Amino acid sequence: MNQAFTLSDLLTFFLSVAGILVLVALFLTLLKVFKILKSVSEVLEKNREEIDTTISSLPEVMENVNGITKNVNKITDDATELVDNSKPEIAKVMGAVGNVSDTVNGIARKVDTTSLKVTNTVNNVSDVVSDTAKTVSLNVDNVIDYFYIFKEIVATLKDLLLK
């Protein structure tokens, strides 16, 4: 019983097996899809009241959304008008701020100059006081030296007169 298979028979066999595998995979996929659909159906049944309530409240929600949209549009229009009306005033304020800034910078420069002059004056006065203190100290030392010299002269005269 030697039976020969042709290439066509072999390809037909492989295609048949592949077809069966595809059908099995399709069947398993359909089973999973049916399970998912069953779960979705159960969830829908379980939450039917909430879903119905939500759906019935949608017109009211849409009315609220429309009202909110109208309010937002009005607020946006008012804000745009306010900004347009405020631009000239803001430009004036910015100019005034610039002038104030220039004035403050000028004052700061004057304060710097004045503080430098005060510092120089204080340094000069300090130098003069220091020099005066040194001079007084030297003069006091000279007076003391003169006193000792005078004392020695008196002592010498006393010795001469007493001998």
C-alpha positions in Angstrom: 0.0 0.0 0.0 2.2 2.6 -1.2 0.2 5.5 -2.0 1.9 8.6 -3.4 0.8 12.1 -2.4 1.0 14.8 -4.8 2.1 18.3 -4.0 -1.4 19.4 -4.6 -2.7 16.9 -2.0 -0.1 18.0 0.5 -1.0 21.7 0.0 -4.7 20.9 0.3 -4.0 19.1 3.6 -2.0 22.0 5.0 -4.6 24.5 3.9 -7.4 22.4 5.5 -5.5 22.2 8.8 -4.8 25.9 8.7 -8.5 26.6 7.9 -9.5 24.4 10.8 -7.1 26.3 13.1 -8.5 29.6 11.9 -12.0 28.4 12.6 -11.1 27.2 16.1 -9.4 30.6 16.8 -12.4 32.4 15.4 -14.7 30.3 17.6 -12.6 31.0 20.7 -12.6 34.7 19.9 -16.4 34.7 19.4 -16.8 32.9 22.7 -14.7 35.7 24.5 -16.7 38.4 22.6 -20.0 36.7 23.8 -18.7 36.6 27.4 -17.7 40.3 27.2 -21.1 41.2 25.7 -22.8 39.2 28.5 -20.8 41.1 31.1 -21.6 44.4 29.5 -25.3 43.4 29.4 -25.2 42.5 33.1 -23.6 45.9 34.0 -26.2 47.7 31.9 -29.0 45.8 33.6 -27.5 46.4 37.0 -27.1 50.2 36.4 -30.2 50.7 34.3 -31.8 53.1 36.8 -28.7 55.3 37.1 -28.3 55.3 33.3 -31.9 56.2 32.8 -31.7 59.0 35.4 -28.5 60.3 33.8 -30.1 60.2 30.3 -33.2 61.9 31.5 -31.2 64.7 33.2 -29.2 65.4 30.0 -31.6 68.1 28.7 -31.3 70.0 32.0 -27.5 69.6 31.9 -27.4 70.9 28.4 -29.5 73.9 29.4 -27.1 74.6 32.2 -24.2 74.3 29.8 -25.8 76.7 27.4 -26.4 79.2 30.2 -22.9 78.8 31.4 -21.6 79.3 27.8 -23.7 82.5 27.5 -22.4 83.8 30.8 -18.8 83.0 29.8 -19.3 84.8 26.5 -20.7 87.8 28.3 -17.9 87.9 30.8 -15.4 87.5 28.0 -17.0 90.4 26.1 -17.0 92.5 29.2 -13.4 91.7 30.0 -12.4 92.5 26.4 -14.2 95.9 26.7 -12.6 96.5 30.0 -9.1 95.8 28.7 -9.7 98.0 25.6 -10.9 100.8 27.8 -8.0 100.3 30.3 -5.2 100.4 27.7 -4.8 104.2 27.6 -4.9 104.4 31.4 -2.4 101.6 31.7 -0.1 103.5 29.2 -0.4 106.6 31.4 0.4 104.6 34.5 3.4 103.0 32.8 4.6 106.5 31.8 4.2 107.7 35.4 6.0 104.7 36.7 8.8 105.4 34.3 9.0 109.0 35.5 9.0 107.9 39.1 11.7 105.4 38.3 13.8 108.1 36.7 13.2 110.4 39.8 14.2 107.6 42.2 17.3 106.9 40.1 18.2 110.6 40.3 17.6 110.7 44.0 19.7 107.5 44.5 22.6 109.2 42.5 22.3 112.3 44.7 22.3 110.2 47.9 25.4 108.3 46.7 27.1 111.6 45.9 26.1 113.1 49.2 27.1 110.0 51.2 30.5 110.1 49.5 30.9 113.8 50.4 29.9 113.1 54.0 32.3 110.1 54.2 35.1 112.3 52.9 34.3 115.1 55.4 34.1 112.6 58.3 37.5 111.2 57.2 39.0 114.7 57.0 37.6 115.6 60.4 38.9 112.3 61.8 42.3 113.0 60.4 42.4 116.5 61.9 41.3 115.3 65.3 43.9 112.5 65.2 46.6 115.0 64.2 45.5 117.4 66.9 45.6 114.6 69.5 49.1 113.7 68.5 50.2 117.3 68.7 48.6 117.8 72.1 50.3 114.6 73.3 53.7 115.8 72.0 53.2 119.2 73.6 52.2 117.6 76.9 55.4 115.5 76.7 57.4 118.7 76.0 55.8 120.5 79.0 56.7 117.5 81.2 60.2 117.5 79.8 60.5 121.3 80.6 59.2 120.7 84.1 61.9 118.0 84.7 64.5 120.4 83.3 63.3 123.2 85.5 63.2 120.8 88.5 66.9 119.8 87.8 67.9 123.5 87.5 66.2 124.3 90.8 67.9 121.3 92.4 71.3 122.3 91.0 70.8 125.9 92.3 69.7 124.6 95.6 72.8 122.4 95.9 75.0 125.3 94.8 73.4 127.7 97.3 73.5 125.3 100.2 77.2 124.5 99.8 
